[in-house]
Amino acid sequence: MTRDYEPQTGLVLTAFVMGAVTGAAVGLLLAPTSGEDTRRYLNGRAREGRDRANDVAARGREFVRQQRDQLSTAIDRGREAYERARSDDTDTIGDPVKDQG
């Protein structure tokens, strides 16, 4: 089963990466500090970005896990309700032989 939004996601991600690369290049060319200071700054920012991405990924995984658990619980409750309703229907029908006499 394909999803309609996957091509747009790839396009947005590509645009984001290209923008980040362009911004970094312009920042290096116009930086008022020395190369060493700029590299140190960029390394720090890259670490921060990686840490944020890891945090967001962890939260995303937790969200998916919670949603999966909730869906599983809802399905189980639906099955139980169906079985109860089905059982109640057969109980109310009764025995046709006894009902005639």
N, C-alpha and C positions, 0 to 999 in steps of 0.2 A: 504494500500500500504506500503510495507516494504522498508526500505532504506538499501543499501548495506554497508554503512559506519558505521552504528550504533554499530555493534559488535566491530569494531576496536576502536571506540571512548571509549567504556567501558574499553577495554584492556589498552589503553593508559592512561586513567584516573586512573585505578587501579595501573598501574606501577608508575605513578607520585606520588600517595599517599604513596605507599610503599617506594619509594625512599625518600620522605620527612620524613617519620617516621624513616627510617634507619639513615638518615642524622642527624636528631634531637637527636636520641639515641647516636650516635657516638660523636656528639658535646657535649652532656652532660657528657659523660664519659671522654672525653679528654679536657674539658674546664679548662683553667688556672684560672678562677675566682671563687668566692664563689657561692654557690647555689642560694642565694638571688639575687645576681647580674645577674646570668645566667637566672633566672626566669623573672626578670625585663626586661632583654634584649629580651628574647623569647616572652614575652607578647607584647612588643613594636613592634617586627617584625610581630607577628600574627595580631596585629591591622593594621599595614601597609598593610599586605597581604589582609586582609578583605576589607580595603578601596579600594585597587587597584582592587580587584575582583568586588566590587560594581560599581566602575567607568567603568570597562570593560563591565559589564552586562548592565549598563545604555547606554553606547555607542552602544552596540549590539542591544538593544531594539530600539534605535533611528534609527540605520541603517536599521533594518527590517521595521520599520514604513515608512521610506523614500522610500525603495524599493517597498513596498506595494502600496504607493501612486503613485509612478511612473508607476507601472504596471497597476494600475487602470486607470490612465490618458491615457496610451498607448492603453488600451482596449477600452476606450471611444472614443478616436480618430479613432481607427480602425473601430469601429461601425459606426461612423459618415461618414467616407470615404466610407465605404461599402454602406450605405444608399444613399449618394450623387451619387456614381457610378451607383447604381441600378436605382435611379431616372432619371439620365441622359440617361441611356439606354432606359427607357420607353418613355422618351421625344423624342428621336431621331427615334424611331420606327414609331411614328405618327399614324394616323388613316388610316387603310387599305382601307376603302371605298373612302376616299378623294384621296388617291394615285392612284386609278384605273381610276378616271374620268378625 
